[in-house]
Amino acid sequence: MDKHSEASTAYLSAMQLDFPYSSSRLPSLRHGALVVEDAPAVFRIYGPGALTCLQGLLTNDLAAPGDGSLVYGAMLSPKGMILFDAWVLRETSGFTVVTSACARTAAVELFRRTLPPRLAKLADLTDTHRVAWFLGAAAPERLARAAGVSIPGHGNVLRMGPGDRWLAAGGTPTAPFTALLIAETEELADLTRRFEKSGSAMGETRDLTASRILAGWPALGREIDDKTLPPEVRFDELGGVSYTKGCYTGQETVARIHFRGHVNRSLRGLTIEGDAPLTDRALMLAGKDVGGVRSALFLEDRGMALAMVRREVETGAALTVGGRNAQVVALPF
């Protein structure tokens, strides 16, 4: 198994486990400062036609926010199904795309097939760069103190560090992180050590996953599979799709649902009694299967989960999952 396959397998294994999570960590997750190092797929796309090419692929609008912006969206199949979701950091010199490690092969294949080399060139930075995700409201200020630089505000992108080699962005208002920083692997490790010395804490993969679940944010391989449409996984609420930009692959399906139809299932929040991992993930309402749990974390007294649920099931509905009581709740938690 090569390095990429190992990384993808580790990522999916981490995402597929329901896990216990201490309620004592929630204050740091929401209001404190945690940093989690991660190895997602990272790409650089640049050239005279980079904006036009990416604008024709991403569900969201890259043109309107302008240079120095962070945008979330997805690349779709012609039928409107999500191939992979991504964060896109726009600079004058080009675009940096961050997506799941397990999407690396699909992303490379898509970009090589759709980006004309004379207009947009592709550089795969996955093996040389890592990403630090900063969690908690105090994290940007702590990062600024540790790095000796100003941290960009919500949805803004900024070059910083020695030789402007670091690329940082402030999270969007709905994002499951407050800031992110991309750098070469060794430099990022040095920076996160400084972050820790400033009084912050190094987090774990489970902190990143817990933050994602609490924010009601879908993940590839869990809430998103090859049959998932953007409206099914809260793309409207997350600011992940534009209905005013020009055409992009899969747009017809997404626009038709938005303006004239509806989806039959959607991503919803659940609270679940008990603190044990689930043995059965099917959601039942009056003996009828109405969906299934995709990701869950369990505190000492309850579980909190993301589930795909039939649209006729209302918020507040009482369900059962694995013989335990559950309730549909609004997202984010």
Buried (B, 14 or more C-beta within 10 A) or exposed (E): EEEBEEBBEBBBEBBEBBBEBEEEBBEBBEEBBBBBBBBBBBBBBBBEBBBBBBBBBBBBBBBEBEEBBBBBBBBBEEEBBBBBBBBBBBBEEBBBBBBBBBBBEBBBEBBEEBBEEEEBBBEBBBEEBBBBBBBBEBBBBBBBBBBEBEBBEBBBBBBBBEEEEBBBBBBBEBBBBBBBBBBEEEBBEEBBEBBBEBEBBBBBBBBBBBBBBBBBBBBBBBBBEEEBBBBBBBBEBBBBBBEEBEEBBBBEBBBEBBEEEEBEBBBBBBBBBBEEBBEEBBBBBEEEEBBBBBBBBBBEEBBBBBBBBBBEBEEEBEBBBBEBEBBBBEBBB
